């Protein structure tokens, strides 16, 4: 029998790893790629100075002169939205990377060393008991507004969640026969954690990292909207919406377009996380499908 004819796109998708062939992952990666390329190529996308004040053009609706309109200071919303993607994405990825790395170390230590488990996890529980927004506002207020301060303020509440996830994986792995065999063979603790325990945490950490990234982008927007985030002279999606709230009734485009960017980016990151969860852990996907 003749072999079925496949399209070039289908043949290319077949060569991808299983996790990247998931429709949700492909959709989310496509959206993130568009936003990321726009952020990197911001100076070449018919933009101007994001902080240039033009009082004569204040609150102008979208037109050929200003594609997305202007804000209350006459600044081009399109320019500020494109440049704001740099700050929002940088904060999201930085928070995710720092929270995952620190939470991974804490979770490995707490999950394997029983003497430190009770002390470390009680500290993590104490941090989780504090509302993340209030903790971030307090840190920004005490340390001053800045990108670095905002990253630290958002990352600290996320670390306990990652640590608890890693700890649960370590507790389920430490009693496996291959781990006990490695202990019996005299494998030292650092090598034991790196070779036999750490690989089991990679898949859940990747999924958790996507959720942390999405949460960080939202939290930065909330902090900036409340006036406790990025300084106003640095364009970010949260700052643009914060400055446009006073003129929302007469110029809704100032909040609408950065809000759509936040929603689309967070949706893309969450869809990637859901797709990776289904691809990396089929048992969880089947359980979720059965509940639906």
Secondary structure as UniProt FT lines:
FT   HELIX           8..14
FT   HELIX           18..21
FT   HELIX           23..40
FT   HELIX           42..44
FT   TURN            50..51
FT   HELIX           55..57
FT   TURN            58..59
FT   TURN            67..68
FT   TURN            72..73
FT   HELIX           77..112
FT   HELIX           114..129
FT   HELIX           132..143
FT   HELIX           147..173
FT   TURN            174..175
FT   HELIX           177..184
FT   TURN            185..186
FT   HELIX           189..192
FT   HELIX           193..197
FT   HELIX           198..225
FT   TURN            226..227
FT   TURN            232..233
FT   HELIX           237..244
FT   TURN            246..250
FT   HELIX           253..280
FT   HELIX           282..291
//
